[in-house]
């Protein structure tokens, strides 16, 4: 036994060491580091409004939608589709995220609750190529106009139930997006939201299968439950006022049911909810609420300026400069909605145009609000449901040399991909390449990583860091570390 004096000194020493270690572990103004086991795959989790990686760094995603809308609903291993060269092209241009169209029609094509292993294998090929390059993946159960019967795609053949009276007539098949507005398409959606024919239950079962397949997928950032949900015959009230009742009676209960189905097999990954479809192009409120006991929600929202849509329809009556106001309003609404439902927001669709000014405006607004995004779309892929066929990044999907260079220069940006702390402000000038980023740092074993555009600095670039230091990183990145954790750090990059 130690003498009493020595024992007292030992206890004081232990208390002092404990206090020092506790203070050293405090995180100032940032998400807490993720507590991932060493053998856990890298995946994104929600911390407040942010997505964080396995090191607890805030990840901002820049990338594309990869949605092959034709049977078999997955891009082929060909030059037109998606190969190793495509994955490498994305990585070398700094695109660190994709939204993958894992369609209900592909997951359970033959019967409710029966997954197709061939579909899984085909997508796994693409996922492996992306994960090898550290590209984050949001899985999207995409639909447009429900099914090919109505000129769209999304649900399996067995899930199509034409309304009794309207089903006596040939289906009306109108071009996208007018096909939504037909009485039959809207009635079909109303049947779905009412769970007639077990539609919601079968949808939930498909997601349970998909989550079982991919819950341990490296670089997963979760499940986007449905693309642009149409609220049926009450669509006009959605257009004018946001249709609050549709959220309460239909959308919220359906989302909660599907989320619970996913949680039966995957308790961890982010589940993404979308607002009703017309919220993408109309300045209307949204009404999603938090889900009791659920901490890993994402808010997947779309941004389509009305003036650009009118232009795509051959109606030159809009003014693209109005998109500044529209994009900022939609972003503010998305941030408020995400906070209300306790979710991390991401602009998972936008653009869908070769109007460079429109693309520039939306990208700039995303930077000023520190919003991650996946642009529509990487390739055209014979898209059957599009309002504007000038959407992909290439004039010819089989030829990288046909890239739309001016559009690429707007989308390839210097930006903070992973921040060891809390992002505060980010700005990039797509004309000059001038970049600035400010963040509140925290102690971390991993650095802040900033991707530096390979397109904007033909004679090299200079980096200036206040409150820290930088070193060259890998794959076109620079790494920044603070002088003192907890202080603000400012990073500037300029062309020589």
Secondary structure as GFF3:
##gff-version 3
##sequence-region A 1 496
A	DSSP	alpha_helix	4	24	.	.	.	ID=ss1
A	DSSP	beta_strand	45	47	.	.	.	ID=ss2
A	DSSP	beta_strand	50	52	.	.	.	ID=ss3
A	DSSP	beta_strand	58	59	.	.	.	ID=ss4
A	DSSP	beta_strand	62	66	.	.	.	ID=ss5
A	DSSP	alpha_helix	84	92	.	.	.	ID=ss6
A	DSSP	beta_strand	97	101	.	.	.	ID=ss7
A	DSSP	alpha_helix	104	107	.	.	.	ID=ss8
A	DSSP	alpha_helix	117	131	.	.	.	ID=ss9
A	DSSP	beta_strand	136	140	.	.	.	ID=ss10
A	DSSP	three_ten_helix	148	150	.	.	.	ID=ss11
A	DSSP	three_ten_helix	157	159	.	.	.	ID=ss12
A	DSSP	three_ten_helix	166	168	.	.	.	ID=ss13
A	DSSP	three_ten_helix	178	181	.	.	.	ID=ss14
A	DSSP	alpha_helix	183	193	.	.	.	ID=ss15
A	DSSP	three_ten_helix	196	198	.	.	.	ID=ss16
A	DSSP	alpha_helix	199	214	.	.	.	ID=ss17
A	DSSP	beta_strand	220	224	.	.	.	ID=ss18
A	DSSP	three_ten_helix	232	234	.	.	.	ID=ss19
A	DSSP	alpha_helix	235	241	.	.	.	ID=ss20
A	DSSP	alpha_helix	244	246	.	.	.	ID=ss21
A	DSSP	pi_helix	247	251	.	.	.	ID=ss22
A	DSSP	alpha_helix	252	263	.	.	.	ID=ss23
A	DSSP	beta_strand	271	273	.	.	.	ID=ss24
A	DSSP	three_ten_helix	277	280	.	.	.	ID=ss25
A	DSSP	beta_strand	297	303	.	.	.	ID=ss26
A	DSSP	alpha_helix	306	312	.	.	.	ID=ss27
A	DSSP	alpha_helix	322	341	.	.	.	ID=ss28
A	DSSP	beta_strand	343	350	.	.	.	ID=ss29
A	DSSP	alpha_helix	356	368	.	.	.	ID=ss30
A	DSSP	beta_strand	373	375	.	.	.	ID=ss31
A	DSSP	three_ten_helix	400	402	.	.	.	ID=ss32
A	DSSP	alpha_helix	405	411	.	.	.	ID=ss33
A	DSSP	beta_strand	415	419	.	.	.	ID=ss34
A	DSSP	beta_strand	421	428	.	.	.	ID=ss35
A	DSSP	beta_strand	435	441	.	.	.	ID=ss36
A	DSSP	beta_strand	448	451	.	.	.	ID=ss37
A	DSSP	beta_strand	461	466	.	.	.	ID=ss38
A	DSSP	beta_strand	468	472	.	.	.	ID=ss39
A	DSSP	beta_strand	477	482	.	.	.	ID=ss40
A	DSSP	beta_strand	488	495	.	.	.	ID=ss41
###
